[in-house]
């Protein structure tokens, strides 16, 4: 079985990733921009380098005390008149969504890797809902019928020429434009998507979001964004549902500020256009101090805290993977990712993605080829704000894969040769 | 001095027998004798990286036994390798991985870069009018900290211009990073896991980092790295050379004083 999994994976990563000049060119452009922007961001705000060390300690504490922080965060959310749910698995999370959403709804969604982890959009569409990704990259990916290939820039592998073609076809069909978009005119492409999504935001029944951090003491979610789509999908619909991985919970609101600042800084931003802080549903007390929910924002806030293998990941010795801020740096810096994009991965991507995929999405067998794609060069570790030791975890994951019989044949054969040599000499 | 060349079997297997040729040539020019060691070069730590921690000790014991026999039979004074992994595993001087586990080779082991550096005063070089980009092997450079040694040797070669890999992060002074802290890995380890991908990874590293610098060659202190760069140059049909550190030094080395 592993050999079949490996063959399918190798075919995918080589044929669709490595052999694609489009992927390489798009990534080359994006990586250069990212690296230069990050240099500028860190040079302008050099305190971020020390702050990152503090954030590592915050994450170490948070992951170690994850169970009590889940409880505390839930209590805070409920205290703020939100509704908090704990989902141990993907199935439990989807069941909660099913009960909350039902069918026949118009839903706007902001970018959330955690929602990708549980295939949320597909699930909601199958229930008979109309769902729109509102982050531009995610929207492009949705129209393409593919999946995100970078955690921050989902359509990073798609060059502007392809985006122009894709949007031209879709927007003409929906009466937004009458003529094809010029592949050089990126602002026009952006404007067209804005025009299309505008009334979706205001007519939506439900808005769905993820979070970059969640403060346990106040129940406050922090959501970093640049487009403004998250605040519209959070603010305009009458119902807001958040899906947050339990590893995002930190003890205090001050900790959450630190986590988000380091995240955006290392994600190459001096400062993002928006940082949304949401602690509860919209409310007003302007008439005789009578608190009434659902003033201009959502009347209801539901927060689903997702475990889905995270506790197991921690307890199996991969706790460092849970420190990940999802700044995307390790991907931008990875020499393999630079030619293969998200094909180096399953749901998650890159070396750290192998660990996440093993525990939260496809399981160890399908994650094994990803682990064997990592060259363990350690560039990711040097560039990671939290200095996460991905190469060490990759070695550990390979050893775990070997114990389960999930090593690809090429490596198995080599190991057999070594084993025979050892026996022969001894 | 009689020198055991460790990695003799691996270079041809990787398609880079020229590393053996260059190593032999250097040893001869320095007036030493060589003994080829036809065995598995992969070190016991590396097999652990591949997911076989259970083979680390059996391989270490077997390698040690085999080396002890050759050293005794051939009256070897020193073990020399162009590969970083065995040096990192066995070097007593660097408190290698296997040394920490209680294993000890009967004679010292040197990497080609450290060996040449220790003999630097005696080495005589001819002019080599080339501009090269130096790749520090991940294990040798970042892990073992062998970064000054290869540079000091190359600095002694007249007319050779040595450039380091560049990266925007090096200009964030508070990060205090050196060029060798940031890997420029061409994917040499893919040889053992996913060889189909290696030429693509390597050619992209060359395209992004070497071509804009207009160098004549990319030179790697890592045997696997060199193999990958060689595959990358071929794959990309680039007008530059890939060279192993030993090959570059051999081109310039005239002998010893």
Interface residues (C-beta under 8 A of the other chain):
Chain A: X10 X13 X14 X18 X19 X24 X28 X31 X35 X36 X38 X39 X42 X43 X46 X49 X335 X336 X338 X339 X340 X369 X372 X373 X375 X376 X377 X378 X379 X382 X383 X395 X398 X399 X401 X402 X407 X408 X410 X411 X414 X415 X417 X418 X419 X421 X422 X423 X424 X425 X426
Chain B: X39 X40 X42 X47 X48 X49 X50 X51 X52 X53 X54 X55 X58 X59 X61 X62 X63 X65 X66 X138 X142 X167 X168 X169 X171 X172 X173 X174 X175 X177 X181 X182 X183 X184 X185 X186 X187 X188 X189 X190 X192 X193 X194 X195 X196 X197 X200 X201 X204 X205 X207 X208
